[in-house]
Amino acid sequence: MTVSRSLPRFAVIDALRALACLAVVLYHAKEGGHIAALQQVMPAFLLTVFEQGSSGVSIFFVISGFVIAHSMYSDNVTGGYAGRFMMRRSLRLDPPYWASIALGIAGAYISAKVVPGKVFSLPSFENLLLHVTYLIDIAGQPMVNGVYWTLCLEMQFYLSFVLLMWIAARWGKRIGVENARKWVLLGAVAVAMLWTTPWQPFEVHGLFLDHWHLFVMGVLIRYALDPARVQAQRMWCVVSIVLLGAVGLLFHPTVSESLGVASGLFLLAGCKYAKLLSWSGGRLLQWLGLISYSLYLTHNFVTGVVFRIGYKLTERTVVTELLWLVVAVVACCLFAWAFFLVFERVGLRLSKMVLLRPQRPQPAAVAAPVTTVL
């Protein structure tokens, strides 16, 4: 099974990442109590954006499923492949993540020095170990940065999916890879739908299952996207996506759930209208999408610093709060760009050193396949 070379470059992924991350930045500006006067005079629709900005993480989960399924789409997943895949994901995420942990600790230390009443306590070795292994949320221990819970879930998503594809590859030797993947993914759909209902067999804080349906939705969108697949193969994917979205909204009629489902349906519409998948939102959104991971990791620290310094320089009024909000958002983006250059690119380079599959030379007469930057 090969990926169709007619598929467009998914510029829409970076655009959605950018919008979701900006929403999270605005949410934390409001939740941090930095714009109390400004939010009193905001139009209702704009205030809703600030209040519900954290819901942008649901879009991240759908995108993750889509991207991971795309990266593994035509690969034969062996045990060695699964190990290399997880190592590659870890190397991709770890350098900026670990750097942000150090940044958070330094920020907490400085804050305790300048803010009356604040006390700094260095995290224990156990706490740091749980952080670097992405187990901090499921262990229920304090996090250096509150946004880390999503990274803990992402690592669980990756591990679960690569194991499912490994099972499908082994089972596929008897019933065919296409059939094996179909039944494995249908099993994932069944589990995902069960955990969106009140009848889930068990619940563990920090476990991925509560958000599994959004990730699986993204996976199925990638499978439904390929025009090379026959209509019957695409149809069961589409039906499963609709069921996941419907059950999710039925039992969790929240803004977060609605945004996740809406982003999934938007990508799914690309199966019929390919231009949707090439929507980029312009250079600014593409740039923000590129640095969205660094922006997500560092924005809490930067907004805290900017607003604290800003309100030392000016009194707090509606006008000055708006001024420092704009300055804070710009500063977050610029800091994230520098953070990307210094730390995230290291992770990108390291991850590319881990080859998932043997490299075979392409015949000179065959055009190189279209690459997709995700």
Buried (B, 14 or more C-beta within 10 A) or exposed (E): EEBEEEBBBBBBBBBBBBBBBBBBBBBBBBBBEBBEEBBEEBEEEEBEBBBBBBBBBBBBBBBBBBBBBBBBBEBEBBEEBBEBBBBBBBBBBBBBBBBBBEBBBEBBEBBBEEEEEEEEEEBEEEBBEBBEEBBBBBBEBEBBBBBBBBBBBBBBBBBBBBBBBBBBBEBBEEEEBEEBBBEBBBEBBEBBBBBBEEEEEEEEEBBBBBBBBBBBBBBBBBBBBBEBBEEEBBEBBBEBBBBBBEBBBEBBEBBBBBBBBBBBBBBBEBBEEBEBBEBBBEEEBBBBBBBBBBBBBBBBBBBBBBBBEBBEEEEBEBEBBBBBBEBBBEBBBEBBBEBBEEBBBBBEEBBEEBEBEEEEEEEEEEEEEEEBEB
